[in-house]
Amino acid sequence: MEITVRGEVDGHGLDAAWAEAAEAALPVAVIDLSGVSFGDSALLNLLMRAQRHHDGGPSL
């Protein structure tokens, strides 16, 4: 699964994409941030939670 993110991101608009990725339960998810012009701490927090979830930690 590939999730492509563009523009300014504050993390709140990505919840549906993360839910879809978690539901798919695929072994690999690619998150393309090359089109992001701004990402705040909420985006970084979401990325860290996704990594934890992928590693078998607490769910998103």
N, C-alpha and C positions, 0 to 999 in steps of 0.2 A: 504494500500500500504506500502511496506517495501523497503527502499533504504539502501543497504549495501555498505559501503565505506571501502576500505582497502588501506594500504600502506601510502605513503606520499601524502598529499592533500593540494593544495594551493588555492582551491576554483574554479579555472577556469575550471576544468574538470567536474564539477557537473552541469553545466548549463542545459544540456539536461535532466538530471534526475529531476531537479527542474521543468522544463517546463512540463514534462510528469506528475508529481505529481499535479501541478497546474491545468493542463487541465483535469485531472481525477476528480478534485473537490470532493474528498472523505473527510469525516469528520475527519479522522485520518490518519496520515502518521507517520510511525516509521522510524527513521533514526538510523541505527546501526553503531556506530563509534568504536566498540570494536576492529576492525582490523586496525585502523589508528595508524601509528607509529609517524606521524608528521602532524600537522595542523596549518597553520599560521592564521593571522588576517583576511585574505580573507575568510577562511572557517567559522570563527566565525561570520563575517559580514553576510555571506550567511545564516547561521542558524538564526540569529536575524531577517533578512528580511523575512525568511520563517515563523517564529513565528508571525511577524506583519501581514503578508498576511493571515495566518490562523485565526488571531483574527479580521479580517475584515479591516485591515489597507490598506495602499497603496499596489498595486500589485507588484510582483517581477520584 
